[in-house]
Structure formats: structure tokens, C-alpha cells
Amino acid sequence: MSWLESISITTTLLVLFLVIIPIIIAIFLYFYDRKQKQHAILRNYPILGRMRYMLEKTGPELRQYLFDDDNDGQPFNREEYLRMVLPGKYLNSVIGFGSKRDFEEAGFFIRNSMFTKQNEEMRVDNENLVDTMRYIVDADNLFARKEHREALPTLPWLLPEEDAVVLGPNCEHPFRVRSLLGQSAMSFGALGENAITALSKGIGMAQGAWMNTGEGGLSKHHLAGNADIIAQIGSGLFGFRTLDGEFSWDLLREKADMPQVKAFEIKLAQGAKMRGGHVEGSKVTEEIAAIRNVVPYTSINSPNRFHQFDDYPSLFDFIEKVRNHSGKPVGIKIVIGGQPDAEELASFMSKTGKGPDFISLDGGEGGSGATYQDLADSVGLPLRSAIILLDDALRKFEVRDRVKIIASGKITTPDRAAIVLAMGADLVQVARGFMISVGCIMAHRCHTNDCPAGVATTDAKLQKGLVVEEKKYRVTNYILTMREGLFRIAAAAGLDSPTKFERHHLVYKDERGRVSPVE
């Protein structure tokens, strides 16, 4: 065969693949769409309709990567997202040129001091360094980014022992917390085993922090990193129930005997959903089903509330029983809907002398692996409003010294953490910041078991993308940079410890530039 014949055959094939076959496909789709009865747009405009649906499908990705401004997008914009990703990967949060915040908008600001604290004046325990890894960029151009990873012993930024926040000081086994930051509740089942293992190992390496199991029960993956653990008890009693669905005091004792389990949390509500949890059946593997005592590959819907109590007297009795049986602190996770709710809780604590050792307060802006739009948008107050109501109520009824407040709800950066500490929180906890540290790209598919990053999925193939050995260091680095940032902000405010933030350290600037003290 001559070279001319070869060129002719090649040309014919190219025409076939680039022209004729697409025309045949277009003709087929035209007549197929004309006959279908489900979509009016496709029936009236077959080819154009296909293009419309294609653009609609790819719209979120196009907006996220091409069209949204750095400060656009919800629940986190690009700027907020990078403030979680970059510290975890590069162990660095330094910026250049200036802030991208819109200073014309209303918002909270931390009062700086005329005479800031020196680093050596800070009340911090940096004695035992943390062995972690970070990335170094070697080259960064339009078509390639080359970087390598290096080991780096890093300061832990822990509270000194004498400044530790103590949950349940009168319990048989109090929980002494030396990290102001921990991981909020995320269940094994909502997240896959690789994600939970990476979180456990990363939190364990960071020293002093804790992880909350979520309502899905305690698994071996939570225990993998030897991190301190708050074991959550949800309305479905997963991990604490008999096969008949009743609460098991034997399983409670079994968890309490584990040295890693430092406290228990009874979940009454969550910011994104004032109801029980939901897990799609495709996520409920045999391992997860065994932990929860449910049927494998069957969708799980927890009851909206516990069957064990339905008012404050029965709730407080249940708390007392759990505390006495376990010997460890017991808290409740709640969402505040208004001032009367906060005052009713505080009043009952005052009258009875009973109540939780800590309150995990979630804001309406909090996230979830699966919820309903109406609940997420409109039920329950945002954190910054709710925390002031709760702190005020506990002080009004003189029970504030008996209970610690752990705040959660989009607290993803040190400045946001400092603000809620000043508003009344003793500790802060983060969920989505940790998810993003282990690879979450905000695909909004947490409820489908199709998470492309292998985070919010139990699909074995998708989970392979999440390498525990690599992601655990990002978790550690995220914690370390958050804690360092809190001490940095405290020093700027003239404080020697972030535990000393109070409301008078905050001001609120409205859209007209008028400044009001938060206190």
C-alpha cells in the first residue's frame, strides 16, 4: 500500500469519526427525544434541549472553578475553602498584599491592644514537638505544579496543664482538655473508614485534641490513632442498643472502660437538622450494620427524639444514670431556638442541681451528611446569636461554673474561633474543616454514597482515592495552625492565653460604620 493510499484511508476514517458518526447520533437523539414524554424541553427542542441539560449539569462546577468570585459561593466560598486546605497541606497561613474581606459589610471585629503580648509571655506548652509532614512547592507554572513533602517537627500550641479546660471536674474520671479545638461529630457510615482513620491518626498526632464519634457508634477506625474520644449517643442508640432497640447499659460500660473514651454526649439536636440522622442503605455495610445493630444495606432513619426521655426531669435523670454508670462526664448536644429555651434549661439546672457537664451548642449554619433543605435553612438560630443567649441564661441562673460550652457551626479559622470564645464558649469544634483537610471538595454528594473524594462514602473503590498515610498529616497541620492562630490573636488582643477572651474583646461594626461593644 502506497503512502497516498494510507493518507486516503486515514482521511476517510477521520471523516467517519468526526462527521458522519456524530450526525448519525444527532439524528437518533432527535427522533428519540421527539417521542419521549418526560421532558417538554427535549420534546420541543431535541438537540438544544440536550445542550441545556448538559450546561445545567455542569453549572455548579463551572461556577465554582471559573465564574464565582473568591468571596462568592456557599456554604464556603473559595477563600474560606483555601483557608482550610492550605494550612493542612503546607502548614502555613501567611498571606501577601492584604485581606480580601469586604470591610464595608457589617461584622464582628476583635479589639487589638495597644500593647500586645510577646511570644515568650504567652501561657502555652510547646515543650513536646509534633512530628508532622508538609509540602514544599518546587515549581508552579501554568501546566504543572511540582512539590515535595518533608518532615518538620512543629510546636503543638497546647494549653499548659494548669489552664486545661476540665469537663466534669466532679466525675470519677474528669476529662482535662488542653486543646481549644476538637473534631465535631461525624459518624462512621456518614464518612468512610479511610476518612475516619485519617482523622483519628491526625488528631492523635496533634496531641490534646479530641474527636467526636457522631451518632453512628464507636468503631475500630475511631480508635486507630489513639485520639481522645467523645462518644456520642444519638436517638437511634447506635453502638449502645440491644437488637430490640433498647438502651444497653452493658454496652455503655464497655465503652466507658476504654481509656480513649473520655466523655459521652447525648445528641438532642444538630444545627442542620432538628431530627434524627439519616444514612442511605447503600452506605450501611455489614461492618457498619454490626456496629449499629441494624440490618445491612437498609436505609437508617433515627427517631426524631429519644424514647428514654421527653422533658427536662427525665432527661436529667438519664444524664445522671449515664454519668454514674460510666464514671465519665456527660454532655448534651443542642440547638437554641430562642431566649426562653436557654432560660428554661438553665432554670431547671439551678432548681435541681442536676444537668450536663458540658453543652455542645450547634448553630443553624452547621452541616450534615444528610438533611432536608427546609430544616437546614430556617430552623434553629445561628451560632453567634445562640451562644450569647445560652451563656447569658447560664449566668443569670448562676450555673455557668458547672457546665462548659463547646461551640460548633462553621468555625473553620482561628479568628472565627476567637470570636465565639469571646462570646462565651470554652471550647470549639469543627466538622467540615476536618472533612476538607482529608480531601473533601464540597461536591454536595455526602448523602449519595458517591463522594468523588472518597470522604463521605463507604464505597470501597471511591475510598481508595483517600490515602490515610498522606491525609493524616493534613489533619494534624490543620489543628496546629488553628491553635497557633488562636494564640496569635490572643497576643494581638493583649492576652497571654486564648482562654481569656471575653465579650469586651469584641466589637460589632454595622453597615454604616457605627461601632457597638458586644458586651
C-alpha positions as CSV (number, residue, x, y, z in Angstrom):
1,M,0.0,0.0,0.0
2,S,1.4,3.4,-1.0
3,W,1.6,6.3,1.3
4,L,-1.0,8.1,-0.7
5,E,-3.5,5.2,-0.1
6,S,-2.6,5.3,3.6
7,I,-3.4,9.0,3.8
8,S,-6.7,8.4,1.9
9,I,-7.8,5.7,4.4
10,T,-6.8,7.8,7.4
11,T,-8.7,10.8,6.0
12,T,-11.8,8.6,5.4
13,L,-11.7,7.3,9.0
14,L,-11.3,10.8,10.4
15,V,-14.3,12.0,8.4
16,L,-16.3,9.0,9.6
17,F,-15.5,9.6,13.3
18,L,-15.6,13.3,13.3
19,V,-18.5,14.0,10.9
20,I,-20.7,11.0,9.9
21,I,-20.9,9.2,13.3
22,P,-21.9,12.4,15.2
23,I,-24.5,13.2,12.6
24,I,-26.0,9.7,13.0
25,I,-26.0,10.1,16.8
26,A,-27.7,13.5,16.5
27,I,-30.4,12.2,14.2
28,F,-31.1,9.3,16.5
29,L,-31.3,11.6,19.5
30,Y,-33.6,14.0,17.6
31,F,-36.2,11.3,16.9
32,Y,-35.8,9.7,20.3
33,D,-36.3,13.0,22.1
34,R,-39.3,13.9,19.9
35,K,-41.1,10.7,21.0
36,Q,-40.3,10.7,24.8
37,K,-42.9,12.2,27.1
38,Q,-41.0,13.0,30.2
39,H,-39.3,16.3,29.3
40,A,-41.1,19.1,27.4
41,I,-37.9,20.9,26.5
42,L,-36.4,17.8,24.9
43,R,-39.7,17.1,23.1
44,N,-39.9,20.6,21.6
45,Y,-36.1,21.3,21.1
46,P,-34.4,17.9,20.9
47,I,-30.7,18.9,20.3
48,L,-30.8,22.3,22.0
49,G,-32.6,20.8,25.0
50,R,-29.7,18.2,25.4
51,M,-27.2,21.1,25.4
52,R,-29.3,23.0,28.0
53,Y,-29.3,20.0,30.4
54,M,-25.6,19.4,29.9
55,L,-24.8,23.0,30.8
56,E,-27.2,22.8,33.8
57,K,-25.5,19.6,35.0
58,T,-22.0,21.1,34.8
59,G,-23.1,24.5,36.1
60,P,-22.0,24.1,39.7
61,E,-18.5,23.1,38.6
62,L,-18.3,25.9,36.1
63,R,-19.3,28.4,38.7
64,Q,-17.0,27.0,41.4
65,Y,-13.9,26.9,39.2
66,L,-14.4,29.6,36.5
67,F,-17.1,32.2,37.3
68,D,-17.5,32.6,41.1
69,D,-15.5,35.4,42.8
70,D,-13.2,34.3,45.6
71,N,-15.8,35.5,48.1
72,D,-18.8,34.0,46.4
73,G,-20.3,30.6,46.9
74,Q,-21.9,28.7,49.8
75,P,-21.6,27.1,52.3
76,F,-18.0,28.1,51.9
77,N,-16.5,30.4,49.2
78,R,-13.2,29.8,47.5
79,E,-11.3,32.0,50.0
80,E,-12.8,30.1,53.0
81,Y,-12.1,26.8,51.4
82,L,-8.5,27.6,50.8
83,R,-8.1,28.7,54.4
84,M,-8.8,25.1,55.4
85,V,-6.9,23.4,52.6
86,L,-3.6,25.3,52.5
87,P,-2.7,25.2,56.2
88,G,-3.3,21.5,56.2
89,K,-1.1,20.9,53.2
90,Y,1.7,23.5,53.7
91,L,1.5,24.1,57.5
92,N,1.4,27.8,56.6
93,S,-1.3,30.5,56.7
94,V,0.8,33.6,55.7
95,I,-0.7,35.8,53.0
96,G,0.6,38.8,51.0
97,F,-0.7,42.2,49.9
98,G,-3.9,42.4,52.0
99,S,-7.2,41.0,53.2
100,K,-10.0,40.1,50.7
101,R,-12.7,40.8,53.3
102,D,-15.3,43.4,52.4
103,F,-14.8,45.9,55.2
104,E,-17.9,47.8,54.2
105,E,-20.1,44.9,55.3
106,A,-21.3,44.6,58.9
107,G,-19.4,42.2,61.1
108,F,-17.5,41.4,64.2
109,F,-14.0,42.6,64.9
110,I,-11.6,41.6,67.7
111,R,-10.2,44.5,69.7
112,N,-6.5,44.8,69.4
113,S,-4.4,46.0,72.3
114,M,-2.1,49.0,72.2
115,F,0.5,46.8,74.0
116,T,0.4,43.3,72.6
117,K,2.0,40.3,74.3
118,Q,5.4,38.9,73.3
119,N,5.6,35.2,72.3
120,E,7.6,34.4,75.4
121,E,4.8,36.0,77.6
122,M,2.2,33.5,76.3
123,R,0.8,30.8,78.6
124,V,1.5,27.9,76.3
125,D,3.0,24.4,76.4
126,N,5.3,24.0,73.4
127,E,7.7,21.6,75.0
128,N,7.0,18.3,73.1
129,L,7.2,18.9,69.4
130,V,4.8,17.2,67.0
131,D,6.4,15.2,64.2
132,T,4.5,16.0,61.0
133,M,4.9,16.4,57.3
134,R,4.3,19.4,55.0
135,Y,4.6,20.1,51.3
136,I,7.2,22.5,49.7
137,V,6.5,23.9,46.3
138,D,9.4,23.5,43.9
139,A,7.9,24.9,40.8
140,D,4.5,26.3,39.9
141,N,3.5,27.2,36.3
142,L,0.5,27.2,34.1
143,F,0.8,23.5,33.1
144,A,2.4,21.8,36.1
145,R,3.0,22.1,39.8
146,K,5.9,20.3,41.3
147,E,6.3,19.9,45.1
148,H,7.8,17.5,47.6
149,R,7.0,16.5,51.1
150,E,9.3,17.0,54.0
151,A,9.3,16.1,57.7
152,L,9.0,19.0,60.1
153,P,8.9,18.9,64.0
154,T,6.3,21.5,64.9
155,L,5.2,23.4,68.0
156,P,1.9,21.9,69.4
157,W,0.4,25.1,70.9
158,L,-1.2,23.3,73.8
159,L,-2.7,24.9,77.0
160,P,-0.4,24.3,80.0
161,E,-1.7,21.7,82.4
162,E,-2.9,24.3,84.9
163,D,-5.0,26.0,82.2
164,A,-6.7,22.9,80.9
165,V,-10.4,23.1,80.4
166,V,-12.0,20.4,82.6
167,L,-15.2,18.7,81.7
168,G,-16.9,17.0,84.6
169,P,-14.5,18.0,87.5
170,N,-16.6,16.2,90.0
171,C,-16.8,13.0,87.9
172,E,-14.8,9.9,88.8
173,H,-12.8,10.4,85.6
174,P,-12.8,14.1,84.5
175,F,-11.8,15.0,81.0
176,R,-8.9,17.5,81.0
177,V,-8.7,19.2,77.6
178,R,-5.5,21.0,76.6
179,S,-6.6,21.8,73.0
180,L,-9.2,24.5,72.5
181,L,-10.1,22.8,69.2
182,G,-11.5,19.4,68.5
183,Q,-13.4,17.5,65.9
184,S,-17.2,17.8,65.9
185,A,-19.5,14.7,65.5
186,M,-19.1,12.8,62.3
187,S,-20.2,9.2,62.1
188,F,-18.6,6.1,60.6
189,G,-21.1,5.4,57.9
190,A,-21.6,9.0,57.0
191,L,-17.8,9.0,56.5
192,G,-15.9,6.0,55.3
193,E,-13.3,4.0,57.2
194,N,-10.3,5.7,55.4
195,A,-11.6,9.2,56.3
196,I,-12.3,8.2,60.0
197,T,-8.9,6.5,60.3
198,A,-7.1,9.5,58.8
199,L,-8.9,11.8,61.2
200,S,-8.2,9.6,64.2
201,K,-4.5,9.3,63.4
202,G,-4.1,13.0,62.6
203,I,-5.9,14.1,65.7
204,G,-3.9,11.7,67.8
205,M,-0.6,13.0,66.4
206,A,-1.6,16.6,67.1
207,Q,-1.8,15.9,70.9
208,G,-4.5,17.1,73.2
209,A,-7.4,17.4,70.7
210,W,-10.4,15.1,70.6
211,M,-12.7,13.5,68.1
212,N,-16.5,13.0,68.4
213,T,-17.8,9.7,67.1
214,G,-21.1,11.1,65.9
215,E,-24.3,9.1,66.5
216,G,-23.1,6.1,64.4
217,G,-21.3,4.4,67.3
218,L,-17.6,3.8,68.2
219,S,-15.6,1.8,65.6
220,K,-12.1,0.4,65.4
221,H,-11.3,3.2,62.9
222,H,-12.0,5.8,65.6
223,L,-9.6,4.1,67.9
224,A,-6.8,3.7,65.2
225,G,-4.9,6.9,66.1
226,N,-5.2,6.8,69.9
227,A,-7.0,10.1,69.9
228,D,-9.2,11.2,72.9
229,I,-12.8,10.4,72.1
230,I,-16.2,11.8,73.0
231,A,-18.7,9.0,72.3
232,Q,-22.0,10.4,71.1
233,I,-25.3,8.7,71.9
234,G,-28.0,9.5,69.3
235,S,-31.7,8.9,69.4
236,G,-31.1,5.7,67.4
237,L,-28.8,4.4,70.2
238,F,-26.3,3.1,67.7
239,G,-23.5,1.3,69.4
240,F,-25.5,1.4,72.7
241,R,-28.6,-0.6,71.8
242,T,-29.7,-4.1,72.0
243,L,-31.1,-6.0,69.0
244,D,-34.5,-4.9,70.1
245,G,-33.5,-1.2,70.0
246,E,-33.4,-0.7,73.8
247,F,-30.6,1.1,75.5
248,S,-27.9,-1.2,76.7
249,W,-26.1,-0.3,80.0
250,D,-23.6,-3.1,79.4
251,L,-22.5,-1.6,76.1
252,L,-22.2,1.8,77.8
253,R,-20.0,0.2,80.4
254,E,-17.9,-1.4,77.7
255,K,-17.3,1.9,76.1
256,A,-16.6,3.6,79.4
257,D,-13.9,1.1,80.2
258,M,-11.9,2.1,77.2
259,P,-9.2,4.6,78.2
260,Q,-9.6,6.6,74.9
261,V,-13.2,7.3,75.6
262,K,-13.1,10.5,77.8
263,A,-16.8,11.6,77.8
264,F,-20.3,10.9,76.5
265,E,-22.5,13.2,74.6
266,I,-26.3,12.8,74.3
267,K,-27.4,14.3,71.0
268,L,-30.8,16.1,71.2
269,A,-30.4,18.2,68.0
270,Q,-28.0,19.2,65.3
271,G,-27.7,22.6,63.5
272,A,-28.7,21.3,60.1
273,K,-31.5,19.0,61.3
274,M,-33.7,19.1,64.4
275,R,-34.4,15.4,64.0
276,G,-32.7,12.0,64.0
277,G,-30.0,11.2,61.5
278,H,-30.3,9.6,58.1
279,V,-28.0,7.2,56.3
280,E,-28.7,5.8,52.8
281,G,-28.9,2.0,52.7
282,S,-26.0,1.8,50.1
283,K,-23.7,3.2,52.9
284,V,-24.7,0.6,55.5
285,T,-22.1,-2.1,55.0
286,E,-22.1,-5.2,57.1
287,E,-19.4,-3.7,59.3
288,I,-21.4,-0.6,59.9
289,A,-24.6,-2.6,60.5
290,A,-22.8,-4.7,63.1
291,I,-21.6,-1.6,65.0
292,R,-25.1,-0.1,64.9
293,N,-27.1,-3.4,65.4
294,V,-29.2,-2.8,62.3
295,V,-29.8,-4.7,59.0
296,P,-27.1,-4.2,56.4
297,Y,-27.8,-2.2,53.2
298,T,-31.0,-0.8,54.7
299,S,-31.6,3.0,55.0
300,I,-31.4,4.2,58.6
301,N,-33.7,6.9,60.0
302,S,-33.1,7.6,63.7
303,P,-36.2,8.7,65.7
304,N,-36.7,12.4,66.0
305,R,-36.0,12.2,69.7
306,F,-35.1,9.7,72.3
307,H,-37.8,7.3,73.7
308,Q,-36.0,7.3,77.0
309,F,-37.0,10.9,78.0
310,D,-39.3,13.6,76.8
311,D,-38.8,16.5,79.3
312,Y,-36.1,18.0,81.5
313,P,-36.8,15.8,84.6
314,S,-36.5,12.6,82.6
315,L,-33.5,13.9,80.5
316,F,-31.6,14.9,83.6
317,D,-32.4,11.6,85.3
318,F,-30.9,9.8,82.2
319,I,-27.8,12.0,82.3
320,E,-27.3,11.1,86.0
321,K,-27.6,7.4,85.2
322,V,-25.2,7.6,82.3
323,R,-22.7,9.6,84.5
324,N,-23.0,7.2,87.5
325,H,-22.7,4.1,85.3
326,S,-19.7,5.3,83.3
327,G,-17.9,7.5,85.8
328,K,-17.2,9.9,83.0
329,P,-18.5,13.4,82.0
330,V,-21.8,13.5,80.2
331,G,-22.9,16.4,77.9
332,I,-25.8,17.2,75.6
333,K,-25.7,18.5,72.0
334,I,-28.4,21.1,71.4
335,V,-29.6,23.9,69.1
336,I,-31.1,27.0,70.6
337,G,-34.3,28.4,69.1
338,G,-34.7,31.5,71.4
339,Q,-34.1,33.0,74.8
340,P,-36.9,31.1,76.5
341,D,-35.3,27.8,75.5
342,A,-32.0,28.7,77.0
343,E,-33.5,30.1,80.2
344,E,-35.7,27.0,80.7
345,L,-32.7,24.7,80.5
346,A,-30.6,26.9,82.9
347,S,-33.5,27.4,85.3
348,F,-34.0,23.6,85.6
349,M,-30.3,23.1,86.2
350,S,-30.5,25.7,89.0
351,K,-33.6,24.3,90.7
352,T,-32.5,20.6,90.6
353,G,-28.7,20.9,91.0
354,K,-28.5,18.4,88.1
355,G,-27.6,18.7,84.5
356,P,-24.9,18.1,81.9
357,D,-21.2,18.6,82.4
358,F,-20.9,20.3,79.1
359,I,-23.2,21.6,76.3
360,S,-22.2,21.2,72.7
361,L,-24.0,24.1,71.1
362,D,-24.5,23.8,67.3
363,G,-25.7,26.7,65.1
364,G,-28.2,26.5,62.4
365,E,-25.4,27.1,59.9
366,G,-23.9,23.7,60.8
367,G,-23.6,20.9,58.3
368,S,-24.7,17.4,57.9
369,G,-24.2,14.3,55.8
370,A,-27.9,14.2,55.0
371,T,-30.7,16.6,55.9
372,Y,-33.7,18.5,54.4
373,Q,-33.4,21.9,52.9
374,D,-36.2,23.5,55.0
375,L,-34.6,22.3,58.2
376,A,-31.1,23.5,57.2
377,D,-32.3,26.9,56.1
378,S,-34.8,28.0,58.7
379,V,-34.9,26.0,61.9
380,G,-32.7,26.9,64.8
381,L,-30.6,30.1,65.5
382,P,-27.1,30.7,64.0
383,L,-24.3,30.1,66.5
384,R,-23.3,33.6,67.2
385,S,-26.8,34.6,68.3
386,A,-27.4,31.3,70.2
387,I,-24.2,31.3,72.2
388,I,-24.9,34.7,73.7
389,L,-28.4,33.6,74.7
390,L,-27.1,30.4,76.3
391,D,-24.2,32.0,78.1
392,D,-26.4,34.7,79.4
393,A,-29.0,32.2,80.7
394,L,-26.5,30.1,82.4
395,R,-25.0,33.1,84.2
396,K,-28.5,34.5,85.1
397,F,-29.4,31.3,86.9
398,E,-25.9,31.0,88.4
399,V,-25.0,27.6,86.9
400,R,-22.3,28.8,84.4
401,D,-19.5,27.5,86.6
402,R,-21.0,23.9,86.5
403,V,-21.0,23.5,82.7
404,K,-18.7,24.0,79.8
405,I,-19.9,25.2,76.4
406,I,-18.4,23.6,73.2
407,A,-19.4,25.7,70.2
408,S,-19.7,24.4,66.6
409,G,-21.1,25.8,63.3
410,K,-18.7,27.0,60.5
411,I,-15.8,27.7,62.9
412,T,-13.1,27.0,60.4
413,T,-10.5,29.6,61.0
414,P,-8.7,31.0,64.1
415,D,-10.4,34.3,64.0
416,R,-13.9,32.7,63.9
417,A,-12.8,30.5,66.8
418,A,-11.6,33.5,68.8
419,I,-14.9,35.3,68.2
420,V,-17.1,32.5,69.6
421,L,-14.7,32.0,72.6
422,A,-15.1,35.7,73.4
423,M,-18.9,35.3,73.1
424,G,-18.9,32.7,75.8
425,A,-17.6,29.3,74.5
426,D,-15.0,27.4,76.5
427,L,-14.0,25.1,73.5
428,V,-14.7,25.0,69.8
429,Q,-15.2,22.0,67.5
430,V,-15.1,21.7,63.7
431,A,-16.5,19.1,61.3
432,R,-16.4,20.3,57.7
433,G,-12.9,21.8,58.2
434,F,-11.6,18.4,59.1
435,M,-13.5,16.9,56.1
436,I,-11.8,19.3,53.8
437,S,-8.5,18.5,55.4
438,V,-8.8,14.9,54.3
439,G,-9.8,15.8,50.8
440,C,-13.5,17.0,50.6
441,I,-14.0,19.2,47.5
442,M,-17.6,20.3,48.5
443,A,-19.2,18.2,45.8
444,H,-22.5,18.2,47.9
445,R,-22.9,14.5,47.4
446,C,-22.4,13.4,51.0
447,H,-25.9,11.8,51.1
448,T,-25.5,9.7,48.0
449,N,-22.5,7.5,48.8
450,D,-20.9,8.8,45.6
451,C,-18.4,11.3,47.2
452,P,-15.7,11.7,44.5
453,A,-13.0,12.4,47.1
454,G,-13.6,9.2,49.0
455,V,-14.6,11.0,52.2
456,A,-18.3,10.8,52.7
457,T,-18.7,7.3,51.2
458,T,-18.4,3.7,52.2
459,D,-17.8,2.6,48.5
460,A,-14.5,0.7,48.6
461,K,-13.5,1.9,45.1
462,L,-14.0,5.6,45.9
463,Q,-12.3,5.3,49.2
464,K,-9.1,4.1,47.5
465,G,-8.5,7.7,46.5
466,L,-8.1,8.8,50.1
467,V,-4.7,7.7,51.3
468,V,-4.6,7.6,55.1
469,E,-0.8,8.0,55.4
470,E,-0.9,11.2,53.4
471,K,-4.2,12.8,54.7
472,K,-3.4,12.2,58.4
473,Y,-0.7,14.9,58.3
474,R,-3.1,17.4,56.8
475,V,-5.4,16.8,59.7
476,T,-2.6,17.4,62.2
477,N,-1.4,20.5,60.4
478,Y,-4.9,22.0,60.3
479,I,-5.2,21.6,64.1
480,L,-1.7,23.0,64.7
481,T,-2.3,26.1,62.6
482,M,-5.7,26.7,64.2
483,R,-4.3,26.5,67.7
484,E,-1.3,28.7,66.7
485,G,-3.7,31.2,65.2
486,L,-5.7,31.4,68.4
487,F,-2.6,32.2,70.5
488,R,-1.5,34.8,67.8
489,I,-4.9,36.6,68.0
490,A,-4.8,36.4,71.8
491,A,-1.4,38.1,71.8
492,A,-2.7,40.8,69.5
493,A,-5.6,41.4,71.9
494,G,-3.1,41.8,74.8
495,L,-4.0,38.4,76.3
496,D,-1.5,35.7,77.3
497,S,-3.9,32.9,76.6
498,P,-7.0,32.5,74.2
499,T,-8.8,31.1,77.3
500,K,-9.1,34.7,78.5
501,F,-11.2,36.0,75.6
502,E,-14.3,37.8,76.9
503,R,-17.1,39.8,75.2
504,H,-15.4,43.1,75.8
505,H,-12.7,42.0,73.4
506,L,-15.3,42.2,70.6
507,V,-16.9,45.0,68.8
508,Y,-19.6,44.9,66.1
509,K,-19.4,47.3,63.1
510,D,-22.7,47.9,61.2
511,E,-23.0,48.7,57.5
512,R,-22.9,52.4,58.3
513,G,-19.5,52.1,60.1
514,R,-21.0,52.6,63.6
515,V,-19.3,50.5,66.2
516,S,-21.0,48.8,69.2
517,P,-19.4,46.8,72.0
518,V,-20.7,43.2,72.1
519,E,-20.7,43.2,75.9
